[in-house]
Amino acid sequence: MDYVSALLPPVVMAVFFIGVIRVIVKTQGGTNKTKEDAAVDAALARAESARRPSANTEA
C-alpha cells in the first residue's frame, strides 16, 4: 500500500493540472475573447486618458 500513497498525490495533481489547462483553453476565443478584448481596450483607454493631463501640466 506504500506505492498507492506514494503515487496518489502526483496523480491527483496531474488530473487537476489537466483540468485547469482544459478550462483555460476552452475559455479562449469566441464570445469570451470579445469581452476580454473590450475590457483590455477600456483599461488602455483609461490609462492613456489619465496619462495625458499629467503630460500637459508639465509643459
C-alpha positions in Angstrom: 0.0 0.0 0.0 3.0 2.3 0.2 3.1 2.6 -3.5 -0.5 3.8 -3.6 0.2 6.5 -1.1 3.3 7.5 -3.0 1.6 7.7 -6.4 -1.7 9.3 -5.3 -0.5 12.9 -4.8 1.2 13.2 -8.2 -1.8 11.6 -10.0 -4.2 13.9 -8.3 -2.1 16.9 -9.2 -1.8 15.8 -12.8 -5.5 15.4 -13.1 -6.1 18.8 -11.5 -3.5 20.4 -13.8 -5.1 18.9 -16.9 -8.4 20.2 -15.8 -7.0 23.7 -15.3 -5.4 23.6 -18.8 -8.7 22.5 -20.4 -10.6 25.3 -18.7 -8.0 27.9 -19.9 -8.1 26.5 -23.5 -12.0 26.4 -23.6 -12.3 30.0 -22.3 -10.1 31.4 -25.0 -11.8 32.7 -28.1 -15.4 33.1 -29.0 -17.7 35.4 -27.1 -15.2 35.5 -24.2 -12.5 36.8 -26.5 -14.7 39.8 -27.4 -15.4 40.5 -23.7 -11.7 40.3 -22.8 -10.6 42.4 -25.7 -13.2 45.1 -24.8 -12.0 45.1 -21.2 -8.4 45.5 -22.2 -9.3 48.3 -24.6 -11.2 50.1 -21.9 -8.3 49.7 -19.4 -5.8 51.0 -22.0 -8.1 54.0 -22.8 -8.4 54.8 -19.1 -4.7 54.6 -18.6 -3.9 56.8 -21.6 -6.5 59.4 -20.7 -5.1 59.5 -17.2 -1.6 60.0 -18.5 -2.4 62.8 -21.0 -3.4 65.5 -18.4 -0.2 65.0 -16.4 1.9 65.5 -19.6 0.1 68.8 -20.3 0.7 70.2 -16.9 4.4 69.6 -17.1 4.8 71.5 -20.4 
